[in-house]
Amino acid sequence: LRTISPDYFSTCRGFQTSSVLVQRLYSATLLDRQKKYFIDLKQGQKKHIKISEVSDGKRATIMVDLEDVTMFSSKLMVAAGGEKVGTLKAGRGVKSYDFTKVSTASGWQVVVTENSTKKYQVELSCEIIQELIKHLIIISDKDFNQEE
């Protein structure tokens, strides 16, 4: 497991999408044996965390509103421990997340499904979940949750 320091990404870059400026406030990259994971805090109309998994050239992404990150982290940690986790209602009732621990040929993973207008799914290897949660805690503990 290798972690690329968030300081490496200290410059904020903005880009235009749907006439709303989206700015990156925090970014980290995690690597395990077969996958690369990206954690990005972005500011658009509101702040959200984008969690992406890249494997075999394919990318899967879920989005978590900053206000939901504490409960998301808690449920992820419980699911990684092997306990059954109930659905997390989030996004002011607009979306929800399901967490399921599964055994695969490459080891244990937690499958996180975002249920919103469509279903989005990432598979997080259990060996990187603690590091992922550390980054989510850093994001929630900083002043990122303060409105500007």
Secondary structure by P-SEA (a helix, b strand, c coil): ccccccccccbbbbbbcccbbbbbcbbbbbbcccbbbbbbbbbccbbbbbbbbbcccccccccccccaaaaaaaaaaaaaaccccccccccccccbbbbbbbbccccbbbbbbbbccbbbbbbbbccaaaaaaaaaaaaaaccccccc
